[in-house]
Amino acid sequence: MVCWGLVCALAAAGLLIYLIIQLAIWLRADSDLTVLAAEWWGKKPEKELPGKVVWVTGASSGIGEEMAYQLAKIGSPLALLARRENELERVKKKCIEISSLTDKDILIVPLDLTDRSAHEAATKTVLKHFGKIDVLVNNGGRSQRSLYVDTSVDVYKAIMELNYIGTISLTKYVLDHMIQRKQGKILTISSVMGIMGAPLATGYCASKHALQGFFNSLRPELTDYPGISIINICPGPVQSQIIQNVFTEDIAKANANVGDQSHKMETGRCVRLTLISMANDIKEAWISDHPYLAVCYLWQYTPTWAWWLLNRLGKKRIENFKRGEDADISYYKKSS
């Protein structure tokens, strides 16, 4: 016989625990439930990642640069990929200064991610140097700030070639190696824009939605290789150089509306949560301050409300951009 009083009590206790956890997320306001739990009780990067060879794309600035520094301090040998060799040398030099790594522990790979013909050779170079690749961090890419009606189709082609096609091309060669070893991690820096939509970033959102769809579809193709993890990281706005380097309405035009970026999440915090996700093989992590984190939940569970809210916030976002301010500054609180 079912004891309905006990069932109701357990259900109430479960609901209370859930609400407490959601309140903790809201107060912490920088990561979703899975990452929050892993940070408190899960595996620590300092124990899981030392000695792991990590290949980071887009390593000359922003999230990729900061990731190189944090991984170096942990003791992970690094392969650093970006177009600008001088910037990679700068990052390598600092990695050596702040860690116990030596010159041979850090390999720079000067490469344009859109040069797909060079991906196989680059992978062989990294394997020849280190003998293995434990983690691939797909971080290279560019964002966008332009209205669709003003934007050349060539811009959309360039965004997809870099953010999507370039990423899955390099992944293919690294995955072949991981399948041979039956182990490895492929971590891709997607975006909250891969979950929701936003004005001024139609092409960027499309490329991140493409990455989400690709890697979520790749994961079940690898069920025969349980030692290979597919991890998608979805950051919100972060203090990095992404705004300075965005695509605009024309391929050759730079972004003049950089604005104040201090209200966004600190790059170091974003990378720390990313490394926690990496160490714990979290399939998907949302890493953001509010209101973006809250909107992710709305988009996931109540899309009609999310569309309604985005229509209102989106209008303000466009107005901010046209005034030369950061698009999100009017409704974004500085991270604590």
Order of alpha helices (4+ residues) and beta strands (2+ residues): alpha-alpha-alpha-beta-alpha-beta-alpha-beta-alpha-beta-alpha-alpha-beta-alpha-beta-alpha-beta-alpha-alpha
